[in-house]
Structure formats: C-alpha cells, structure tokens
Amino acid sequence: MSSKRLYRQLELNNRFQKAQEAARKVLGDARQPVYIHEIPHKYQDKYTVVEEAASSFLFCAEYLLTKLSLNGSEDGISNFFQTEMQNEQRLTLRFEHDISFKFVENTTKEKNGKANVTEVQEGGKNDVKTVKKSTHVKACIWDVNSDYRLFAYSGASPETNKLDFYSSNTSDRVVTIASESPESLVRTPVPKEVDITELLKLNKMNPFSINRTADDCHTPRRNEEIEKVLKSAEKLNQAFFNIRRSIFNTLALYEQHQSIAPNDLLESIAADVVIPILPFIEKTDGDGAVFSPQDSLKMCLAFQKSVEKALERVNGLSFDGPKTSVTKVIGIEQCILVLLSLVFEGLYIAFCETVDHIEGQLRAQVVAAIGKHISSSHITEYMEYHNRKIFESAYKPNPFLYEVRRAGYSPEGSISIEYSERSHPVKFESNRGEGGTIYTHSITRLPEPSKSVRF
C-alpha cells in the first residue's frame, strides 16, 4: 500500500472511530456500528447504506445553506428556496468580495535586523555577541477597504429576485515599503457562484432512493442518482473553498498577523462537529442490519446541535492582544463563513469516502472471485493465443508494420505499433545512417529516423 493510500486509510479510520463514538452516544451504548465489510450482509444492504448516506448528506447540506444567513433569517431562506423551487427557477449562491486601496501618505518604517559583534576580552579570548540593528526605510500608508456580500438569486441575473444572506465591510490601514503596492500582494477577487438547484431538488426526494432497475444502474456508486449528488456536492464544495481562499487571501497584506490567523483554530472547531455519514452497518446476532431512517435522522439532529455549539464558540472568539488589527481584516462574520465551509467539506469527504468504500469492496469481491486482476494485456495475450489456433498463417491478423519510402527508392525504414503495458509506443527504424525528418502524414513528424520515437 502506498504512503498516500495508507494516510487516507488512517484518516478514514480516525473519522470512523469518532463517528462510531458519536453514534453510540446518540443512539445508545448498546448499538454496535461497524464497517459494512466486517460482517455478513445482503447485496441490497449496500444500496440502502448509500441511500441513507446520500439522504443524510443532502439534509445536512441544506441545513448549512440556511445557516449562511448571518442576520438570523434562516426561515426566510428556507421559504425562498421552497418558493423558487415550486416556480421551477434555478437557484444560484453568489459570493462577492471587493478590495479597494487608497494612498494616505509617505512615512518611514523601522526595519529590525541582527549583527554579530566581536569583542576582545582580557587573555586574548574573543567573545561574539549578537546585537539588534535597526534601519529606517521609506514606506507608504494605505487605507484598505473590503466589502463582503453573500446572497442567493433565482433565474439568470444576479440583480433580480435575490435574497441577501449577509453583507459586511472591513477597513484597516497597511504599511508597505515604497517599492511595493498592496495590489501586488492580493489577487484580484472575482465573484464566486454555484448553482444549488440540483442539490435542493435531490433533497426534496422523500425518501431519497436509487432506481435499481434502471439500465444505467450498475452498482450502488455507479448510477444516475448518486452521480447527481456527487456532482452537485463537488461544485458546492469548490465554491466554499473559493470563499475561504478569498477571505484569507486578504491576510497576505498583514504578514505580521499570520501568527494569530484563525485558520488552525477554526479547523479544530470544525473537527468537533458530528459527521453522520460513514459506511455504517449494525452488528446483530445474525446478518448485519442497516441503520433505519429514524436512526439517521437522530444522527442528523445531533449534527445540527454540534454545529450550533461550534457557532457559539466562534461567536465567543477574541483576538484581542498586541496585534488586534486582525479583527478588522477577518471578523467574526467571516470566521463563521469559514467554519461552515469547513464543516461542509467534512460532510463532502465523508460522503465520497462512504460510496467509494462500498464500491471498493464490490471490486475486491469481484477480483477475489476471478482470482486475479484482468488487464488489457491479458486480453491481448488471450486473443493472440486463439488467433494462432483459429487462423491459418495466410489469414491471421498481421501486426501494424509499414515501410517508409520515397517513390522510386528502396525502403528507408518502417513504422510499427507494438503493444506495451503502459502505452502503445510507435517505433521508427531506419537503415540510413544520417539524421533527418520523415513526415508520415500532415500532423506527425518523426525526427532522427535512426532512433525509436514515442508519441
């Protein structure tokens, strides 16, 4: 097992242990949730586990979307979503972040450094001491103004039929050396938006289910319904990541504040949130039993309570100290956005790992039944063996091998395609000693015909 794969497996085991403890705490100590592959179960149970995981993920994702409203209008957001979905309108979540800079004045900035000083003491011994050395350099003072805005809108235009989630303005002053400009330290923010229509539609399925009789339903992972959930989740997760990056990107202006940036603190708070999505099955006297929808609902409600506690912790944060300007750059409102995006990322990872884990177990069972992994090389060997038995020498398929010649001349080389495990290399062999270039067609050029060429 590769180190990367081993690390992911250790992460999955750690998350499973935390979720297992949370499940026993919510559902009762008598419950025994285990990995689905650890005990016997029916094939249809795999579908049920994936369906319950998708249902829990969609429920928690919509709940996080309503918590994005920092002005307390969660019911207004839910009603807005419901009304626009009934009107069959497309819903889009949009985040805007504008930064402006205004020059204030020139000044000087003290730049500290260190210098080694050698002192000669009695007896001829040298004593090296490090002393602080400060210099003054020319600098500029800038007013920095950041506007944050998060809202949802229906239809094609963000200027019509929209609902504001929150807006905020932060301002501060930053000092740069004369040769630098704040614009060079911060990337120009661009609006981030994501279509959340499909995700909300899927959550309205009551209950969420996979059409197991459909022609394109191959496994619990490979079917239309789960593919839609995964695509919608991936888009929203990327949007949340862009929001985090846009917020923390402003900290590039404040190199002196990096030591108290709230990134690590918010990640630790988000890690304490209960994630109710993992490949669970309950150990019983007989075959394993899948958790019921009522159990899944209890886990989702525990998730909501843990999110509320996490938001209370963020609201109680304080960055007061010798470097208090960081609160002007990233305030509590921005920290809440970052926290919710980190929690959603945890949900997304847990859901992906759940469906991938079950798919991996199916694949392992198939490989175990066959006896070994079948690759294209095995199929090639199989066909070559049977071609020798079926066809006479005059009719058996010939390898791809063509001579390269100019009209009226003897062949100067050949082009062949030879099978390889990783690729199909095209080789050109020439009987000419000098170099040159042969054009096999209008877009393929083979240099140095005395060597083999791969492309």
Disulfide bonds with the S-S distance in Angstrom:
none
